[in-house]
Amino acid sequence: MSDPSSVIDDLHQESEELDLLVRDLAGSHWALATPAAGWTVAHQIAHLAWTDRSALLAVTDAEAFAKEVEKAMASPGGFVDEGAEEGAGLPPATLLGDWRAGRTALEEALRAAPAGTRFPWYGPPMSVASMATGRLMETWAHGQDVADALGVARTPTDRLRHVARIGVRARDFAFRVRGLTPPATEFRVELVGPKDELWTYGPEEAPQRVTGPALDFCLLVTQRAHRGDLAVRADGPDADRWLDIAQAFAGPPGQGRESKGEAK
């Protein structure tokens, strides 16, 4: 993406939409359990605030960010939960203010970054567009957890295109992080967007393909819903395997979500 302005704009809009869900919450609602085991609404916002701070360090102070990576390596299985737990203990007004200030500072830093800049991250280095896209994906995914906890049905938007693209591009990572060899050839992915437009990825003639609603695909790759509860379909054994393990986020394999059918 030569000009990252559009994805930064979309990140701003995604954050504002989530802000609307939480800005007027009563104190007790911040303690509501979300679908992520052990995480309340406060944990979800605290995690976003923590990750925004880390991203801001990566963009503005690579040396300081390297120290944060060292801390993460010292506690690879717990540093994310620890960051969320610390922020969740703050008064809601303080937590909300911290999240707003952090995401605003990150947005300004991304807009000011010179073209072609790449930043260190917990995985491969990130371009401005990649950093903004990753933050949008996380904001959308954790926003879904908040919406589920509050019983709110969100209206899908074209911003899902960014989440879908990460999910497709992370295919090989999903295999490797589980010690599996990625398929040798690309898949064709055809998704129906919120306005009934077709979003396509990969060669049209690919022998294996994935099809379905873009929303369902995004819920799948962010592991916000179980595959069995979604209308995403695979044609081909490797594509079918991918849908069982897909993840759009960096780090170890996620736990996924229990099927609503199994939960009954």
VEXPA-860473 format. One record per residue (C-alpha): residue number from 1; residue in three letters; x, y negated, z negated. Coordinates in steps of 0.02 Angstrom, whole numbers. Example, Ala and Ser with C-alpha at 12.3 -4.5 7.8 and 13.67 -1.06 7.14 Angstrom:
2
<atom><resi>1</resi><resn>ALA</resn><east>615</east><north>225</north><up>-390</up></atom>
<atom><resi>2</resi><resn>SER</resn><east>684</east><north>53</north><up>-357</up></atom>
//
This chain:
264
<atom><resi>1</resi><resn>MET</resn><east>0</east><north>0</north><up>0</up></atom>
<atom><resi>2</resi><resn>SER</resn><east>89</east><north>-157</north><up>62</up></atom>
<atom><resi>3</resi><resn>ASP</resn><east>-18</east><north>-280</north><up>-37</up></atom>
<atom><resi>4</resi><resn>PRO</resn><east>-64</east><north>-219</north><up>-212</up></atom>
<atom><resi>5</resi><resn>SER</resn><east>-182</east><north>-365</north><up>-246</up></atom>
<atom><resi>6</resi><resn>SER</resn><east>-339</east><north>-267</north><up>-206</up></atom>
<atom><resi>7</resi><resn>VAL</resn><east>-303</east><north>-124</north><up>-325</up></atom>
<atom><resi>8</resi><resn>ILE</resn><east>-254</east><north>-248</north><up>-462</up></atom>
<atom><resi>9</resi><resn>ASP</resn><east>-421</east><north>-335</north><up>-431</up></atom>
<atom><resi>10</resi><resn>ASP</resn><east>-509</east><north>-167</north><up>-447</up></atom>
<atom><resi>11</resi><resn>LEU</resn><east>-415</east><north>-128</north><up>-607</up></atom>
<atom><resi>12</resi><resn>HIS</resn><east>-477</east><north>-293</north><up>-677</up></atom>
<atom><resi>13</resi><resn>GLN</resn><east>-657</east><north>-251</north><up>-630</up></atom>
<atom><resi>14</resi><resn>GLU</resn><east>-645</east><north>-76</north><up>-703</up></atom>
<atom><resi>15</resi><resn>SER</resn><east>-580</east><north>-145</north><up>-867</up></atom>
<atom><resi>16</resi><resn>GLU</resn><east>-718</east><north>-276</north><up>-873</up></atom>
<atom><resi>17</resi><resn>GLU</resn><east>-851</east><north>-144</north><up>-846</up></atom>
<atom><resi>18</resi><resn>LEU</resn><east>-786</east><north>-43</north><up>-993</up></atom>
<atom><resi>19</resi><resn>ASP</resn><east>-773</east><north>-201</north><up>-1097</up></atom>
<atom><resi>20</resi><resn>LEU</resn><east>-959</east><north>-228</north><up>-1070</up></atom>
<atom><resi>21</resi><resn>LEU</resn><east>-993</east><north>-59</north><up>-1149</up></atom>
<atom><resi>22</resi><resn>VAL</resn><east>-896</east><north>-93</north><up>-1309</up></atom>
<atom><resi>23</resi><resn>ARG</resn><east>-894</east><north>-280</north><up>-1340</up></atom>
<atom><resi>24</resi><resn>ASP</resn><east>-1057</east><north>-284</north><up>-1439</up></atom>
<atom><resi>25</resi><resn>LEU</resn><east>-1046</east><north>-114</north><up>-1523</up></atom>
<atom><resi>26</resi><resn>ALA</resn><east>-1093</east><north>-102</north><up>-1706</up></atom>
<atom><resi>27</resi><resn>GLY</resn><east>-951</east><north>-45</north><up>-1817</up></atom>
<atom><resi>28</resi><resn>SER</resn><east>-1025</east><north>128</north><up>-1840</up></atom>
<atom><resi>29</resi><resn>HIS</resn><east>-1030</east><north>157</north><up>-1651</up></atom>
<atom><resi>30</resi><resn>TRP</resn><east>-841</east><north>141</north><up>-1641</up></atom>
<atom><resi>31</resi><resn>ALA</resn><east>-833</east><north>299</north><up>-1746</up></atom>
<atom><resi>32</resi><resn>LEU</resn><east>-944</east><north>400</north><up>-1628</up></atom>
<atom><resi>33</resi><resn>ALA</resn><east>-864</east><north>560</north><up>-1567</up></atom>
<atom><resi>34</resi><resn>THR</resn><east>-822</east><north>568</north><up>-1382</up></atom>
<atom><resi>35</resi><resn>PRO</resn><east>-805</east><north>727</north><up>-1276</up></atom>
<atom><resi>36</resi><resn>ALA</resn><east>-617</east><north>725</north><up>-1309</up></atom>
<atom><resi>37</resi><resn>ALA</resn><east>-591</east><north>832</north><up>-1463</up></atom>
<atom><resi>38</resi><resn>GLY</resn><east>-548</east><north>727</north><up>-1615</up></atom>
<atom><resi>39</resi><resn>TRP</resn><east>-563</east><north>562</north><up>-1523</up></atom>
<atom><resi>40</resi><resn>THR</resn><east>-692</east><north>429</north><up>-1564</up></atom>
<atom><resi>41</resi><resn>VAL</resn><east>-739</east><north>278</north><up>-1459</up></atom>
<atom><resi>42</resi><resn>ALA</resn><east>-604</east><north>184</north><up>-1555</up></atom>
<atom><resi>43</resi><resn>HIS</resn><east>-474</east><north>315</north><up>-1507</up></atom>
<atom><resi>44</resi><resn>GLN</resn><east>-517</east><north>295</north><up>-1323</up></atom>
<atom><resi>45</resi><resn>ILE</resn><east>-494</east><north>106</north><up>-1325</up></atom>
<atom><resi>46</resi><resn>ALA</resn><east>-340</east><north>121</north><up>-1433</up></atom>
<atom><resi>47</resi><resn>HIS</resn><east>-263</east><north>241</north><up>-1309</up></atom>
<atom><resi>48</resi><resn>LEU</resn><east>-293</east><north>120</north><up>-1166</up></atom>
<atom><resi>49</resi><resn>ALA</resn><east>-218</east><north>-22</north><up>-1267</up></atom>
<atom><resi>50</resi><resn>TRP</resn><east>-66</east><north>84</north><up>-1311</up></atom>
<atom><resi>51</resi><resn>THR</resn><east>-38</east><north>137</north><up>-1130</up></atom>
<atom><resi>52</resi><resn>ASP</resn><east>-58</east><north>-41</north><up>-1067</up></atom>
<atom><resi>53</resi><resn>ARG</resn><east>77</east><north>-95</north><up>-1189</up></atom>
<atom><resi>54</resi><resn>SER</resn><east>191</east><north>43</north><up>-1126</up></atom>
<atom><resi>55</resi><resn>ALA</resn><east>157</east><north>-6</north><up>-946</up></atom>
<atom><resi>56</resi><resn>LEU</resn><east>194</east><north>-188</north><up>-987</up></atom>
<atom><resi>57</resi><resn>LEU</resn><east>362</east><north>-137</north><up>-1060</up></atom>
<atom><resi>58</resi><resn>ALA</resn><east>401</east><north>-35</north><up>-905</up></atom>
<atom><resi>59</resi><resn>VAL</resn><east>361</east><north>-184</north><up>-795</up></atom>
<atom><resi>60</resi><resn>THR</resn><east>450</east><north>-317</north><up>-898</up></atom>
<atom><resi>61</resi><resn>ASP</resn><east>585</east><north>-232</north><up>-1004</up></atom>
<atom><resi>62</resi><resn>ALA</resn><east>654</east><north>-68</north><up>-937</up></atom>
<atom><resi>63</resi><resn>GLU</resn><east>777</east><north>-51</north><up>-1081</up></atom>
<atom><resi>64</resi><resn>ALA</resn><east>641</east><north>-64</north><up>-1213</up></atom>
<atom><resi>65</resi><resn>PHE</resn><east>533</east><north>56</north><up>-1115</up></atom>
<atom><resi>66</resi><resn>ALA</resn><east>675</east><north>183</north><up>-1111</up></atom>
<atom><resi>67</resi><resn>LYS</resn><east>671</east><north>185</north><up>-1301</up></atom>
<atom><resi>68</resi><resn>GLU</resn><east>484</east><north>223</north><up>-1295</up></atom>
<atom><resi>69</resi><resn>VAL</resn><east>520</east><north>369</north><up>-1180</up></atom>
<atom><resi>70</resi><resn>GLU</resn><east>646</east><north>434</north><up>-1306</up></atom>
<atom><resi>71</resi><resn>LYS</resn><east>512</east><north>429</north><up>-1441</up></atom>
<atom><resi>72</resi><resn>ALA</resn><east>393</east><north>522</north><up>-1326</up></atom>
<atom><resi>73</resi><resn>MET</resn><east>524</east><north>656</north><up>-1291</up></atom>
<atom><resi>74</resi><resn>ALA</resn><east>548</east><north>679</north><up>-1478</up></atom>
<atom><resi>75</resi><resn>SER</resn><east>363</east><north>717</north><up>-1498</up></atom>
<atom><resi>76</resi><resn>PRO</resn><east>303</east><north>778</north><up>-1328</up></atom>
<atom><resi>77</resi><resn>GLY</resn><east>147</east><north>860</north><up>-1395</up></atom>
<atom><resi>78</resi><resn>GLY</resn><east>91</east><north>722</north><up>-1509</up></atom>
<atom><resi>79</resi><resn>PHE</resn><east>147</east><north>549</north><up>-1456</up></atom>
<atom><resi>80</resi><resn>VAL</resn><east>-13</east><north>511</north><up>-1360</up></atom>
<atom><resi>81</resi><resn>ASP</resn><east>-125</east><north>562</north><up>-1505</up></atom>
<atom><resi>82</resi><resn>GLU</resn><east>-16</east><north>469</north><up>-1627</up></atom>
<atom><resi>83</resi><resn>GLY</resn><east>-32</east><north>308</north><up>-1528</up></atom>
<atom><resi>84</resi><resn>ALA</resn><east>-221</east><north>326</north><up>-1517</up></atom>
<atom><resi>85</resi><resn>GLU</resn><east>-235</east><north>367</north><up>-1702</up></atom>
<atom><resi>86</resi><resn>GLU</resn><east>-137</east><north>214</north><up>-1754</up></atom>
<atom><resi>87</resi><resn>GLY</resn><east>-244</east><north>97</north><up>-1650</up></atom>
<atom><resi>88</resi><resn>ALA</resn><east>-408</east><north>180</north><up>-1700</up></atom>
<atom><resi>89</resi><resn>GLY</resn><east>-373</east><north>134</north><up>-1880</up></atom>
<atom><resi>90</resi><resn>LEU</resn><east>-382</east><north>-52</north><up>-1842</up></atom>
<atom><resi>91</resi><resn>PRO</resn><east>-541</east><north>-155</north><up>-1870</up></atom>
<atom><resi>92</resi><resn>PRO</resn><east>-644</east><north>-149</north><up>-1709</up></atom>
<atom><resi>93</resi><resn>ALA</resn><east>-626</east><north>-335</north><up>-1676</up></atom>
<atom><resi>94</resi><resn>THR</resn><east>-436</east><north>-322</north><up>-1691</up></atom>
<atom><resi>95</resi><resn>LEU</resn><east>-429</east><north>-168</north><up>-1581</up></atom>
<atom><resi>96</resi><resn>LEU</resn><east>-538</east><north>-250</north><up>-1449</up></atom>
<atom><resi>97</resi><resn>GLY</resn><east>-431</east><north>-407</north><up>-1452</up></atom>
<atom><resi>98</resi><resn>ASP</resn><east>-271</east><north>-305</north><up>-1436</up></atom>
<atom><resi>99</resi><resn>TRP</resn><east>-339</east><north>-210</north><up>-1286</up></atom>
<atom><resi>100</resi><resn>ARG</resn><east>-395</east><north>-369</north><up>-1199</up></atom>
<atom><resi>101</resi><resn>ALA</resn><east>-230</east><north>-458</north><up>-1229</up></atom>
<atom><resi>102</resi><resn>GLY</resn><east>-127</east><north>-310</north><up>-1172</up></atom>
<atom><resi>103</resi><resn>ARG</resn><east>-222</east><north>-276</north><up>-1012</up></atom>
<atom><resi>104</resi><resn>THR</resn><east>-219</east><north>-462</north><up>-968</up></atom>
<atom><resi>105</resi><resn>ALA</resn><east>-32</east><north>-471</north><up>-994</up></atom>
<atom><resi>106</resi><resn>LEU</resn><east>-5</east><north>-316</north><up>-888</up></atom>
<atom><resi>107</resi><resn>GLU</resn><east>-114</east><north>-383</north><up>-748</up></atom>
<atom><resi>108</resi><resn>GLU</resn><east>-16</east><north>-546</north><up>-745</up></atom>
<atom><resi>109</resi><resn>ALA</resn><east>149</east><north>-453</north><up>-744</up></atom>
<atom><resi>110</resi><resn>LEU</resn><east>95</east><north>-341</north><up>-600</up></atom>
<atom><resi>111</resi><resn>ARG</resn><east>37</east><north>-489</north><up>-498</up></atom>
<atom><resi>112</resi><resn>ALA</resn><east>202</east><north>-578</north><up>-528</up></atom>
<atom><resi>113</resi><resn>ALA</resn><east>313</east><north>-429</north><up>-486</up></atom>
<atom><resi>114</resi><resn>PRO</resn><east>416</east><north>-449</north><up>-326</up></atom>
<atom><resi>115</resi><resn>ALA</resn><east>362</east><north>-345</north><up>-177</up></atom>
<atom><resi>116</resi><resn>GLY</resn><east>446</east><north>-175</north><up>-171</up></atom>
<atom><resi>117</resi><resn>THR</resn><east>483</east><north>-169</north><up>-357</up></atom>
<atom><resi>118</resi><resn>ARG</resn><east>480</east><north>2</north><up>-439</up></atom>
<atom><resi>119</resi><resn>PHE</resn><east>462</east><north>29</north><up>-626</up></atom>
<atom><resi>120</resi><resn>PRO</resn><east>516</east><north>172</north><up>-739</up></atom>
<atom><resi>121</resi><resn>TRP</resn><east>377</east><north>282</north><up>-807</up></atom>
<atom><resi>122</resi><resn>TYR</resn><east>352</east><north>445</north><up>-902</up></atom>
<atom><resi>123</resi><resn>GLY</resn><east>357</east><north>532</north><up>-734</up></atom>
<atom><resi>124</resi><resn>PRO</resn><east>428</east><north>469</north><up>-568</up></atom>
<atom><resi>125</resi><resn>PRO</resn><east>458</east><north>280</north><up>-548</up></atom>
<atom><resi>126</resi><resn>MET</resn><east>302</east><north>181</north><up>-503</up></atom>
<atom><resi>127</resi><resn>SER</resn><east>272</east><north>43</north><up>-376</up></atom>
<atom><resi>128</resi><resn>VAL</resn><east>160</east><north>-104</north><up>-420</up></atom>
<atom><resi>129</resi><resn>ALA</resn><east>14</east><north>-23</north><up>-329</up></atom>
<atom><resi>130</resi><resn>SER</resn><east>46</east><north>147</north><up>-408</up></atom>
<atom><resi>131</resi><resn>MET</resn><east>54</east><north>73</north><up>-583</up></atom>
<atom><resi>132</resi><resn>ALA</resn><east>-109</east><north>-22</north><up>-557</up></atom>
<atom><resi>133</resi><resn>THR</resn><east>-192</east><north>131</north><up>-482</up></atom>
<atom><resi>134</resi><resn>GLY</resn><east>-137</east><north>240</north><up>-626</up></atom>
<atom><resi>135</resi><resn>ARG</resn><east>-205</east><north>116</north><up>-752</up></atom>
<atom><resi>136</resi><resn>LEU</resn><east>-370</east><north>107</north><up>-657</up></atom>
<atom><resi>137</resi><resn>MET</resn><east>-384</east><north>296</north><up>-657</up></atom>
<atom><resi>138</resi><resn>GLU</resn><east>-354</east><north>303</north><up>-845</up></atom>
<atom><resi>139</resi><resn>THR</resn><east>-474</east><north>160</north><up>-879</up></atom>
<atom><resi>140</resi><resn>TRP</resn><east>-610</east><north>245</north><up>-778</up></atom>
<atom><resi>141</resi><resn>ALA</resn><east>-581</east><north>416</north><up>-857</up></atom>
<atom><resi>142</resi><resn>HIS</resn><east>-576</east><north>355</north><up>-1037</up></atom>
<atom><resi>143</resi><resn>GLY</resn><east>-721</east><north>240</north><up>-998</up></atom>
<atom><resi>144</resi><resn>GLN</resn><east>-818</east><north>396</north><up>-948</up></atom>
<atom><resi>145</resi><resn>ASP</resn><east>-784</east><north>470</north><up>-1120</up></atom>
<atom><resi>146</resi><resn>VAL</resn><east>-848</east><north>311</north><up>-1201</up></atom>
<atom><resi>147</resi><resn>ALA</resn><east>-1003</east><north>309</north><up>-1090</up></atom>
<atom><resi>148</resi><resn>ASP</resn><east>-1039</east><north>491</north><up>-1132</up></atom>
<atom><resi>149</resi><resn>ALA</resn><east>-1023</east><north>455</north><up>-1318</up></atom>
<atom><resi>150</resi><resn>LEU</resn><east>-1144</east><north>309</north><up>-1303</up></atom>
<atom><resi>151</resi><resn>GLY</resn><east>-1266</east><north>403</north><up>-1191</up></atom>
<atom><resi>152</resi><resn>VAL</resn><east>-1240</east><north>279</north><up>-1048</up></atom>
<atom><resi>153</resi><resn>ALA</resn><east>-1252</east><north>331</north><up>-865</up></atom>
<atom><resi>154</resi><resn>ARG</resn><east>-1129</east><north>228</north><up>-764</up></atom>
<atom><resi>155</resi><resn>THR</resn><east>-1159</east><north>181</north><up>-582</up></atom>
<atom><resi>156</resi><resn>PRO</resn><east>-1018</east><north>246</north><up>-471</up></atom>
<atom><resi>157</resi><resn>THR</resn><east>-925</east><north>114</north><up>-371</up></atom>
<atom><resi>158</resi><resn>ASP</resn><east>-803</east><north>111</north><up>-226</up></atom>
<atom><resi>159</resi><resn>ARG</resn><east>-664</east><north>96</north><up>-355</up></atom>
<atom><resi>160</resi><resn>LEU</resn><east>-676</east><north>285</north><up>-365</up></atom>
<atom><resi>161</resi><resn>ARG</resn><east>-576</east><north>288</north><up>-204</up></atom>
<atom><resi>162</resi><resn>HIS</resn><east>-419</east><north>251</north><up>-305</up></atom>
<atom><resi>163</resi><resn>VAL</resn><east>-454</east><north>394</north><up>-426</up></atom>
<atom><resi>164</resi><resn>ALA</resn><east>-490</east><north>515</north><up>-284</up></atom>
<atom><resi>165</resi><resn>ARG</resn><east>-329</east><north>467</north><up>-195</up></atom>
<atom><resi>166</resi><resn>ILE</resn><east>-225</east><north>502</north><up>-352</up></atom>
<atom><resi>167</resi><resn>GLY</resn><east>-313</east><north>668</north><up>-372</up></atom>
<atom><resi>168</resi><resn>VAL</resn><east>-271</east><north>720</north><up>-195</up></atom>
<atom><resi>169</resi><resn>ARG</resn><east>-92</east><north>661</north><up>-205</up></atom>
<atom><resi>170</resi><resn>ALA</resn><east>-66</east><north>752</north><up>-372</up></atom>
<atom><resi>171</resi><resn>ARG</resn><east>-111</east><north>922</north><up>-298</up></atom>
<atom><resi>172</resi><resn>ASP</resn><east>66</east><north>991</north><up>-297</up></atom>
<atom><resi>173</resi><resn>PHE</resn><east>101</east><north>921</north><up>-471</up></atom>
<atom><resi>174</resi><resn>ALA</resn><east>-49</east><north>1017</north><up>-540</up></atom>
<atom><resi>175</resi><resn>PHE</resn><east>29</east><north>1179</north><up>-477</up></atom>
<atom><resi>176</resi><resn>ARG</resn><east>206</east><north>1140</north><up>-533</up></atom>
<atom><resi>177</resi><resn>VAL</resn><east>160</east><north>1085</north><up>-709</up></atom>
<atom><resi>178</resi><resn>ARG</resn><east>86</east><north>1259</north><up>-733</up></atom>
<atom><resi>179</resi><resn>GLY</resn><east>239</east><north>1346</north><up>-664</up></atom>
<atom><resi>180</resi><resn>LEU</resn><east>152</east><north>1387</north><up>-499</up></atom>
<atom><resi>181</resi><resn>THR</resn><east>217</east><north>1364</north><up>-322</up></atom>
<atom><resi>182</resi><resn>PRO</resn><east>116</east><north>1233</north><up>-228</up></atom>
<atom><resi>183</resi><resn>PRO</resn><east>32</east><north>1286</north><up>-65</up></atom>
<atom><resi>184</resi><resn>ALA</resn><east>143</east><north>1264</north><up>87</up></atom>
<atom><resi>185</resi><resn>THR</resn><east>14</east><north>1169</north><up>189</up></atom>
<atom><resi>186</resi><resn>GLU</resn><east>-101</east><north>1021</north><up>159</up></atom>
<atom><resi>187</resi><resn>PHE</resn><east>-286</east><north>1040</north><up>126</up></atom>
<atom><resi>188</resi><resn>ARG</resn><east>-425</east><north>941</north><up>208</up></atom>
<atom><resi>189</resi><resn>VAL</resn><east>-524</east><north>847</north><up>75</up></atom>
<atom><resi>190</resi><resn>GLU</resn><east>-691</east><north>770</north><up>123</up></atom>
<atom><resi>191</resi><resn>LEU</resn><east>-784</east><north>671</north><up>-9</up></atom>
<atom><resi>192</resi><resn>VAL</resn><east>-948</east><north>576</north><up>-1</up></atom>
<atom><resi>193</resi><resn>GLY</resn><east>-929</east><north>406</north><up>-81</up></atom>
<atom><resi>194</resi><resn>PRO</resn><east>-1058</east><north>308</north><up>-182</up></atom>
<atom><resi>195</resi><resn>LYS</resn><east>-1127</east><north>225</north><up>-24</up></atom>
<atom><resi>196</resi><resn>ASP</resn><east>-1137</east><north>392</north><up>70</up></atom>
<atom><resi>197</resi><resn>GLU</resn><east>-979</east><north>353</north><up>168</up></atom>
<atom><resi>198</resi><resn>LEU</resn><east>-856</east><north>494</north><up>202</up></atom>
<atom><resi>199</resi><resn>TRP</resn><east>-684</east><north>483</north><up>125</up></atom>
<atom><resi>200</resi><resn>THR</resn><east>-559</east><north>601</north><up>206</up></atom>
<atom><resi>201</resi><resn>TYR</resn><east>-383</east><north>657</north><up>162</up></atom>
<atom><resi>202</resi><resn>GLY</resn><east>-268</east><north>779</north><up>250</up></atom>
<atom><resi>203</resi><resn>PRO</resn><east>-269</east><north>848</north><up>426</up></atom>
<atom><resi>204</resi><resn>GLU</resn><east>-440</east><north>881</north><up>502</up></atom>
<atom><resi>205</resi><resn>GLU</resn><east>-381</east><north>1050</north><up>568</up></atom>
<atom><resi>206</resi><resn>ALA</resn><east>-318</east><north>1113</north><up>398</up></atom>
<atom><resi>207</resi><resn>PRO</resn><east>-378</east><north>1292</north><up>369</up></atom>
<atom><resi>208</resi><resn>GLN</resn><east>-420</east><north>1261</north><up>185</up></atom>
<atom><resi>209</resi><resn>ARG</resn><east>-530</east><north>1120</north><up>125</up></atom>
<atom><resi>210</resi><resn>VAL</resn><east>-620</east><north>1040</north><up>-22</up></atom>
<atom><resi>211</resi><resn>THR</resn><east>-786</east><north>952</north><up>-4</up></atom>
<atom><resi>212</resi><resn>GLY</resn><east>-913</east><north>867</north><up>-116</up></atom>
<atom><resi>213</resi><resn>PRO</resn><east>-968</east><north>704</north><up>-196</up></atom>
<atom><resi>214</resi><resn>ALA</resn><east>-826</east><north>584</north><up>-234</up></atom>
<atom><resi>215</resi><resn>LEU</resn><east>-892</east><north>559</north><up>-411</up></atom>
<atom><resi>216</resi><resn>ASP</resn><east>-888</east><north>745</north><up>-447</up></atom>
<atom><resi>217</resi><resn>PHE</resn><east>-712</east><north>761</north><up>-375</up></atom>
<atom><resi>218</resi><resn>CYS</resn><east>-653</east><north>618</north><up>-486</up></atom>
<atom><resi>219</resi><resn>LEU</resn><east>-733</east><north>696</north><up>-639</up></atom>
<atom><resi>220</resi><resn>LEU</resn><east>-645</east><north>858</north><up>-594</up></atom>
<atom><resi>221</resi><resn>VAL</resn><east>-469</east><north>789</north><up>-568</up></atom>
<atom><resi>222</resi><resn>THR</resn><east>-478</east><north>683</north><up>-726</up></atom>
<atom><resi>223</resi><resn>GLN</resn><east>-545</east><north>837</north><up>-817</up></atom>
<atom><resi>224</resi><resn>ARG</resn><east>-699</east><north>745</north><up>-878</up></atom>
<atom><resi>225</resi><resn>ALA</resn><east>-816</east><north>886</north><up>-826</up></atom>
<atom><resi>226</resi><resn>HIS</resn><east>-805</east><north>1073</north><up>-799</up></atom>
<atom><resi>227</resi><resn>ARG</resn><east>-793</east><north>1134</north><up>-620</up></atom>
<atom><resi>228</resi><resn>GLY</resn><east>-948</east><north>1241</north><up>-644</up></atom>
<atom><resi>229</resi><resn>ASP</resn><east>-1052</east><north>1085</north><up>-678</up></atom>
<atom><resi>230</resi><resn>LEU</resn><east>-996</east><north>994</north><up>-521</up></atom>
<atom><resi>231</resi><resn>ALA</resn><east>-1041</east><north>1003</north><up>-337</up></atom>
<atom><resi>232</resi><resn>VAL</resn><east>-862</east><north>1016</north><up>-274</up></atom>
<atom><resi>233</resi><resn>ARG</resn><east>-831</east><north>1164</north><up>-160</up></atom>
<atom><resi>234</resi><resn>ALA</resn><east>-673</east><north>1248</north><up>-95</up></atom>
<atom><resi>235</resi><resn>ASP</resn><east>-646</east><north>1345</north><up>66</up></atom>
<atom><resi>236</resi><resn>GLY</resn><east>-489</east><north>1451</north><up>51</up></atom>
<atom><resi>237</resi><resn>PRO</resn><east>-401</east><north>1541</north><up>-93</up></atom>
<atom><resi>238</resi><resn>ASP</resn><east>-270</east><north>1407</north><up>-127</up></atom>
<atom><resi>239</resi><resn>ALA</resn><east>-399</east><north>1268</north><up>-123</up></atom>
<atom><resi>240</resi><resn>ASP</resn><east>-508</east><north>1370</north><up>-240</up></atom>
<atom><resi>241</resi><resn>ARG</resn><east>-362</east><north>1391</north><up>-361</up></atom>
<atom><resi>242</resi><resn>TRP</resn><east>-326</east><north>1206</north><up>-354</up></atom>
<atom><resi>243</resi><resn>LEU</resn><east>-501</east><north>1161</north><up>-412</up></atom>
<atom><resi>244</resi><resn>ASP</resn><east>-471</east><north>1266</north><up>-568</up></atom>
<atom><resi>245</resi><resn>ILE</resn><east>-312</east><north>1172</north><up>-616</up></atom>
<atom><resi>246</resi><resn>ALA</resn><east>-327</east><north>999</north><up>-535</up></atom>
<atom><resi>247</resi><resn>GLN</resn><east>-269</east><north>849</north><up>-636</up></atom>
<atom><resi>248</resi><resn>ALA</resn><east>-239</east><north>670</north><up>-584</up></atom>
<atom><resi>249</resi><resn>PHE</resn><east>-139</east><north>623</north><up>-738</up></atom>
<atom><resi>250</resi><resn>ALA</resn><east>44</east><north>647</north><up>-782</up></atom>
<atom><resi>251</resi><resn>GLY</resn><east>101</east><north>758</north><up>-923</up></atom>
<atom><resi>252</resi><resn>PRO</resn><east>62</east><north>937</north><up>-976</up></atom>
<atom><resi>253</resi><resn>PRO</resn><east>-93</east><north>1030</north><up>-917</up></atom>
<atom><resi>254</resi><resn>GLY</resn><east>-251</east><north>961</north><up>-993</up></atom>
<atom><resi>255</resi><resn>GLN</resn><east>-374</east><north>1066</north><up>-1093</up></atom>
<atom><resi>256</resi><resn>GLY</resn><east>-518</east><north>1021</north><up>-979</up></atom>
<atom><resi>257</resi><resn>ARG</resn><east>-699</east><north>1020</north><up>-1036</up></atom>
<atom><resi>258</resi><resn>GLU</resn><east>-817</east><north>1159</north><up>-1083</up></atom>
<atom><resi>259</resi><resn>SER</resn><east>-954</east><north>1200</north><up>-959</up></atom>
<atom><resi>260</resi><resn>LYS</resn><east>-1123</east><north>1133</north><up>-1011</up></atom>
<atom><resi>261</resi><resn>GLY</resn><east>-1192</east><north>1305</north><up>-975</up></atom>
<atom><resi>262</resi><resn>GLU</resn><east>-1066</east><north>1387</north><up>-1090</up></atom>
<atom><resi>263</resi><resn>ALA</resn><east>-1100</east><north>1258</north><up>-1226</up></atom>
<atom><resi>264</resi><resn>LYS</resn><east>-1283</east><north>1310</north><up>-1239</up></atom>
//
